[in-house]
Amino acid sequence: MWLLDKFLTKVIRHGQLIVTDHDGKEYTYGPGGEYRPEVGGRPGPVRIRLTNRKAANHIVRYPQLGAGEAFMWGWLEVEEPHDIRDMILLVTMNAKRKGGASLKPKGPVRKALQKTVAKLDGINLRGSARKNAEHTYNLTRQLYERFLDEDRQYTMAYYRGDDPASTSLEQAQMDKKAHLAAKMYLRRPEDNGGKRMKVLDIGCGWGGFALYLSQMYDCEVLGVALAPDQVAFCKERAKEAGVGDKVKFALMDYRDVEAEEGGRFDRISSVGLLEHVGTIHYPQFFEHTNRLLKPDGVMVSHCCGRAGAPGFTDAWTRKYIFPGGYIPALSELVTQSERYKWQVMDVEAMRYHYSWTLEEWYKRTVMHRAEIVEMYDEEFYRMWLFYLAGAEQSFRNGNMVNWQLQYVKDREAIPMTREYIEEESARLRERGVVPEWRFAEGLREAAE
């Protein structure tokens, strides 16, 4: 306990954390008083109990795995009225004010080793890429139904107002789709010489964005993903909506989408995809998508990102949540795309939006605890809570953002100023949220 005690004594300078060790001895950190945590947390003191004699040593010995595993295994309990989210936000907020103090590995050798392991984990050949996708996205449909919005958007929602808490997750996700679609600069057939635009949606998830584009622009969409249940669900949605002939989905690696002379697609979207590609495969991604896109086409990418320099994925996330995953710095995305003749026309850093999204996912997960435990078990439920709370803090107290980048092959592909983005986004938003029970009806109306 002495090393954990040393760390917490150094870090907790605001609020209060009270730790009861397995032997009943109590340790208090921080001044307490009138302190209230930053947005998202509840007032302290936060009390935790270490129920296993190995807990404190495990947390310190394995700095990137220890706390998450201790919580998963029941070695670390957070006493009511607080929960693991309150504890994580309290500690990370203090670490942020302290200048980033953490239990991460120190010293050039240990850091180099961590980066090497992370780089190796990011090698996503076709076989491993499919295995990694299935690990994350082939969990039961019922799990994702419990915490995502009705359209199953498993990426950042877009909170437009000054008070994100007043915006529903469903509205924020619809606004995200409008914002992304506007950047794609799509045209309906009547504005495109009678021709439907062809769109490739790489990493299509549960099909919501592909179906949204079809509804709003009457375009043809091919969505590709690597998780069998996701693709099966997408096909079911397209069939139910009566647009299976225009919106198609395939269980396919994007690298296997065939190119043709002059490009096949007018537009390409990748939402939440680049985090799973791996930096070693960025050249392949940008080279292949360049061949797939027509000369006057537009590609829009939305992904989690680092606001600072390149880094590496922590061991806990690689092991339990996103094997093979890596969140890129802007420099990595731009440098690699330039090598394959892409021109970056628009870059937007989406700050804090994902922290609000993750907070809502966390709350919905807690609401459905009994059902999730029945589907899996208590350890899985705790793992999922720790993942959501840990991810939230990285976007709230860390340096994580979301990048939205617009790429073209020819600068004439888009208007000279970006007013068109706001104008089109506003037009799409005016159409309002389409409730799930009306989604198929709306798609049919757009097709007629």
N, C-alpha and C positions, 0 to 999 in steps of 0.2 A: 504493500500500500504506500510505501514511502515515496516511490517515484511518481505515482499518480497524485499523491498529496502535494508533492513539490510542484508539479505542473499546474494543478488547479489553484494552488496558492498564488502562483505567478499570474495566472490568466484572469480569474474571476475578480474583477474590480468593480463591477456594477451588478446590482441585484444580489441574489444570494442562492447558493447551492449547498444543500446539506446532504452529506453522504453517510449512510450507516453501513459499516463493513459487516462481513458475515459473522464476526464475533460480537456484534452489538456496539462496537465503539463508534462514536459519532464525530464527524469532521464537518466544520462549517467554513464556507468560503464566501467572501464578498461581504459588503457592508449592510446589505438589506436596505432598511429604511423605506423611503417613499418611491424608490425606483420602480418604474414600469417599463417593461421591455419594448423594443421597437415594434413596428407594425407586425401583427401576426401572432405574437405570443401573449401569454397571460401573466399577470403579476406574480412575483415570487412570494416566499422562497420556494424553490423547486426541491423536493425531497426525493432522493433515490436510495435504494437499498441493494447492496451486493449480497446475493444469497448463497454464493459459492466461494469458498476460500481461494479458488484459482482466478476469480473474476478480475481483481485489480491487476494482477500480474499479466493476465491475458490481454487486457486492454493496452497495457504499456508495451508488452513484448511484441505484439503485432499491431502497430499503430494504425494501419489502414484496414484491418479486419476485426480487431479486438472488440471495440465497442458494439459494432453491429452484431457480431456473433454472440457476445454476452447477452445482448437484449433478445436475440432470436432464441437462445437456449434457456431463457428464464433466469440467467445469472444476474441480470440487472433489471430491477423493477423500479418503475416510477410511481410514486404514491399520489393518489388522487388529492386535489382536483386536477393535477397536472398529468401530462403524458410525455411520451418520448419526444414528441415534436417540441414541446416547451423546453425540454432539457437541451436538445440540439440547438435550438434558436438562441437560448441563453448562453451556451458555451461558445458558439460561433460568433455571436454578436460581440462578446467580450474579446475573443481572439482577433476579430476585425479591428476593434478599437486599440488593441495591443500591438497591432501591426502584423497580424498573421501568425501569431504563436500557435503551434500545433504539435502533435505527436508524430508528425511525418518524419521519415528517415532523414537524418542529417549526415553531412560528410560527403565528399565527392564520390567515393567508392560506392556507398550505399545508394546514392541518388542515381549514379550511372547504371547500377545493377537494376534498379526499379525501372528506369527508362528502357533498358534493353529488353526486360521481360515484357513490358507493355508493348514495345514495338513488335516483338515476336507474336504476341497475342493478336496484334492487328493485321496479321497476314490472313486475308480472307479469300482463299482459293474457292472455287465453286462449291466443293463439297463442304468445307468448313463454314462457308457463308450461309449455306442452307441450314446446316446444323445449328449455327448461332441464331439464325432467324427463328427457327422452330423453338429453341430454348425460350425465347422471349415472347413470341407472338402466337405460339400454338397452344398456349394455356387455354383453359375452357372459355368458351364464349361468355358463359355466365359471369366469370370473374370481371371481364371488361365492362359488361353491362352494369355492374354494381357501382363503378366509380367514374366512368366516362360519361360524356353527354350523349344525347339520343343518337347522334350521328357517328358516335365512336371515333371522335377525333383524338388520336393519341399523340398530339403535339401541342405546342403552346397555343393558348387562346389569346385573342387580341382585345385588351381592355382599353377602350377609347376614352372614357370619361375621367374626370378628376377623382372620382370615388369608385374604384374597382369593386368594392364590396357591394355596391348597389346594382351591379351588372351580373346577370345570371351566366353560368358557364355556357349554357346553350346559346345565348345571345353573343357572348364573346367569341365562341367558336364560329358562329355564322359570320361575324365581322372579320375574323381571321381569313376565312375563305374568300370573302369579298375583297379584302386587301391584297391577297395573293393573286386572285384572278385578274384584278385591275392591272397588276404589273406584267401580266402575260400579254396584254394588248391583243386580246382575241376579237374576232369579228364573226357576227352571225352570217349565215349564207346570203341574206339579202344585201349585206354590206360587203360581200366578198365575191361578187360575180356569180352568185348562185351556188357556190361550192362550200361544202362543209369543211371547216378546218380539221386537221388531224392532230391529235394531242397524244403524247406519250407521258403517262404518269408513272414514274419510277418509284417503287416502294409505295404502292397504292393503299396500303393499310386495309381498312374495311370498306374501301370504295367510296367513301363520302365525298371526297373532293372531285373524283372523276364524275360521279353522278351530278354533283353541283354544276360542274362546267357544262355537262350535257344539257342540264335544265336551263341554264342561263344563256348559253350560246348555240345550242343545237349543233354541237360539234361531235365528231367521232373521237372516241377515247380508247386507248389501249392501256390498261393498268397491269403492271407486273409486280409480283412479290414472291417471296420464297417460303412463306408459311402456308401449308395446305389448307388449314381451316379458314384462314383469312380469305384466300382466293375463292374457296367454296362459298363462303358467306357473300362475297362480292357478286358472284354469279347469281346467287339467289336473289339479291337485291335488284340487280339489273333485269332479271326475268320478271320479277314481281312488278317492276316499274314499266315493263313493256318496251324497254330500250336495249334488249340484249343484242340486237343487230347493230347498234351504234356504239354501245359502251361494252367493251369486251375486256375480260380479265384472263391472265395466264399465269400459271405457276412456272415462273421463268426468271433466271438471272438476267439482269439488264444487259449483261455482256453478250447474251445469246439472242438479243433482239436484232434481227437482220437489217443491215443497212442496204441502201441502194444508191445508184448514181444520182447526185443532186439532192439526196436526203429524202427521208420518208415523211417526216413530221414537220408541221408548221410551228408547233410549240412543244416544249418539254418542261415538265414540272417534276421536282424531287422535293418532297416534304418529309423531313425527318429521316432522310436516306443517307446523307453523307457521314453521319455519325457511325454508320455501320460499314462503310467502305474500307476504312483503314488507309492511313497516309501512303503506305507503299503502293496502294492501288489508285491513287488520285490520277496519275498520268493515264492509266487505262480508262478511268471514268471520263476524263475530259476529252481524250482522243476519240472514244467510241461515241459519246453523245454528239461530238462535233460532226461525225460522219452521218449520224442519224437525222440531224436537223437540216432543214432547207436553208439556202443562202440568206433568205430574208426572214429567218425564223427568230424566235426568242426562247430562251431557257431561263426559268426562275427556280432558284434553290432556296429552301428554308431549312435551317439546321441550328442545333445548339452550337454555341461557340464560346471561345475564350476572348475576353476583352483585352488580354495582354499577350504575352509571348507564348509560343508552343509549349505544351507540357506533356503529361501522360495520364492515363486513366487510372484511378486508384484501384487497388487490388480487390476490395470488397465488391465494387460495381462490376469489375471484370468477371469475378468468380460467380456471383449470384444473380446479376440482373442482365447485363449486356456484354456477354463474352465477345471479344473481337471488336468492341466499340471504342471509339475515340472522338472526343469533342475538339474540333480544329480551331486554331487561331486564324484570323482573317488573312494574315500573311501567307499561310499555307494554301488557302483556297485561291487567292489571287495569283500567287507566284506560279502555281501548277497550271492554272487555266491559261495564263499568258503563253505558256510553252506550246499550246495547241491552238493558237490563233483566236482564242476567245477575247472579246472586248467587254469589260465590266462597265455597264452603263449606270447602274444604280446599286447603292449599298445602304442598308438600314440596320442599325443595331437596335434590337428590341429589348429594352431594359425593363426588368422586373415583371414583365407580363407572365413569364413562366412561373415565377414564385407564387403569383395569385392563382394560376392554373393548378399548380401542385397542391396548394393549400386546399383548394376545393376538392381535388381528387382524394386528398387525405381525409377530409371530413366525410366524404361519401363512403370511403372504405371503412371508417369507424362505424358509420351508421349500419353497415352490412356485415359487421363482425361475425355474428352467429352463422350467417349463410356461407361466408368465406371459409371459416373454420370447418364447417361441415363438408365443403367441397374439397378442402386440402387438410390442414391441421393447424394447430396453434402456432407452430414454428413458422410455417409459411406466412400466416397472417402477420406475425411480428416482423418477419423479413420484409414484407411488402410495406408495412408502416415505416420501418427504418429507411427503406429506399426512398419513399415519397418525401419524408421529412428531411432526409439528408440532401436530396436533390433540391428541395425548396430552399434550404439554407444556402446552397451554392449559388443560386440565382438571387437570393436576397442579401446575403452577407458576404458572398464570395465574388469572383470576377467573371461568372458565367452570364452570357447574354444569348440572344438568338440572332443569327445573321439571316438577312434576306438579301440575296444577290440576284441581279438581273444581268444575264449574259446575252450578247448578240455576236453574229459573225460580220454584220454590216451595220454601221451606225445609222443608216437610213431606215432601219427596220422599225424604229420608234419615233415619236414626236420629239422635237428639239427640247422642250421643257417638260417637267414632270407634273404639270397641272393635270394631265390626263389621268394620272393615277388616282388622285383625290376625287376627280369628277366621276370616274367610272366606279370607284369604290362606293361613293355616295349613291350613285344610281342603283347599284346592286343592293345596297342596304335598304333602300326605299322599298324594295320588293318584300322585305320583312323576313322573319323567321318562318320557315315552312315546318309545321309540326310533323313528327314522324308518321302519324297516321295519314297525312296528306302528301307525303313525299312522293309516293308513286303516282298519285293523281297529278301533281304538279309536273312531273316528268312527262307524263302522257300528253298534258296540255301543251308543253313546249314542243313536243315532237309533231303535233298536229298542225 
